[in-house]
Amino acid sequence: MEIAAYFFIFILSILIFVLLSRNRRVGRIVQGKLPPGSMGWPYIGETLQLYSRDPSVFFASKQKRYGEIFKTHILGCPCVMLASPEAARFVLVTQAHLFKPTYPKSKENFIGPSALFFHQGEYHMRLRKLVQGSLTLNTLRDMVGDLNAIFSSSLDSLSGGHVVNTFHELKKISFDVGILAVFGGNLDAHYAKELKKNYTILDKGYNSFPTIIPGTLYKKAKMARRRLSTILEEIIRLRKETRADKNDLLTSFLAYKGENGEVLSDNQIADNIIGVLFAAQDTTASVMTWTIKFLHDHPKLLEAVKAEQNAIFKINNGGPLRWNQTREMPLSYKVVLETLRMSSIISFTFREAVADVEYKGYLIPKGWKVMPLFRNIHHNPQFFSDPQKFDPSRFEVAPKPNTYMPFGNGVHACPGNELAKLELLVMIHHLVTKFRWKVVGSDSGIQHSPFPVPVQGLPAKFWKQRIISNQ
């Protein structure tokens, strides 16, 4: 099986290289001092080395050998890797106009070419403001009731002592939260069901080998993507007809006006909705899974978090969590921050140089991919002492500037970061006040799918626990 996997990666790398080699910007002769590093074998570069081990180990070994800026060649792309806070800020903030977001074309086609994170400039900035405007603190405050209902119902369904794939179950929850953010709290159940069914098919084929052969995950995903567009266009049409005035993302997209008064087409709105659901589901579900694991692995910390949350639970007489109480969870909030650092779900981000750029005496050639390595920065002992230790108390002091970037940085940083943190706090509250759980089998190891999650999605058993009385 391992030989077959390596052969598959080899063939895939050659195909990607052939496609990319048509781009003269990448294939041109480079003149200038390139960063140190190895470009690996002809055509395939260092792709096999990257995928034959934990990517974090691959990048860490490169940093140890070459320093905080180095070159490599993976998946057909010549790349410059950056592992310092200053370099990440250079690419993502101070000189962001020189580095455009870039994704494989197949990924762009699945999500939709109009999605905001595929763009720079005015279009991106206007859409980003719309997303941020639909996720203000006032909006999040109004969502707490719905988040309570989602987590209460969904976690109840996991209880009973049967083994569940924690990550897969939490993906269902994070998708429901995404639907809430995009459409508000009362999307027709039929549409919600169809969206979830087809998005699940799309998700399964997103990282599969691109082929037109019927029956393959990729082909099924392409068909599901077309069905998603049809469903979303119908929802958009109904919203336009009813002219419902809701405080949700769809309303913001419908209200969009460009510099010359242009509006978003239904296809553009559909692309951006799918993009938001894509950005919100796996990443948040991964962090929630790691939160459950870290609490399980640190019993004393878990007891302290329980004490904090049970105090709130008693004040409410077992009733729903309130918005102001999510602002009064200092220990739980530090657990969230430390989980984001330790897990570093977004290990790096892709950019592409739009011109030849010089950085610290090295040339970053036009057309090369540039990858700030967030995980390397988050796990650097210069910035976080004993970085492999899960220690929420480290956030009693604010991290040094540009050393903590779980949601990225600059104009392309995740605009839904406050919603993600709120989601985690609501989950912690419901989890520790109403349930106990036990990880089944091996409780160590990481798999990448493509985001890092505990091995096998953290198999676990959940049981409802006795509700604490306020008497």
Secondary structure, 3 states (H helix, E strand, C coil): CHHHHHHHHHHHHHHHHHHHCCCHHHHCCCCCCCCCECCCECCCECHHHHHCCCHHHHHHHHHHHHCCEEEEEECCEEEEEECCHHHHHHHHHHCHHHEEECCCHHHHHHHCCCCHHHCCHHHHHHHHHHHHHCCCHHHHHHHHHHHHHHHHHHHHHHECCCEEEHHHHHHHHHHHHHHHHHHCCCCCHHHHHHHHHHHHHHHHHCCCCCCCCCCCHHHHHHHHHHHHHHHHHHHHHHHHHHCCCCCCHHHHHHCCCCCCCCCCCHHHHHHHHHHHHHHHHHHHHHHHHHHHHHHHHCHHHHHHHHHHHHHHHHHCCCCCCCHHHHCCCHHHHHHHHHHHHHHCCCCECCEEECCCEEECCEEECCCCEEEEEHHHHHCCCCCCCCCCCCCHHHHHCCCCCCCCCCCCCHHHCCCCHHHHHHHHHHHHHHHHHHEEEEECCCCCCEEECCCEEEHHHCEEEEEECCCCCCC
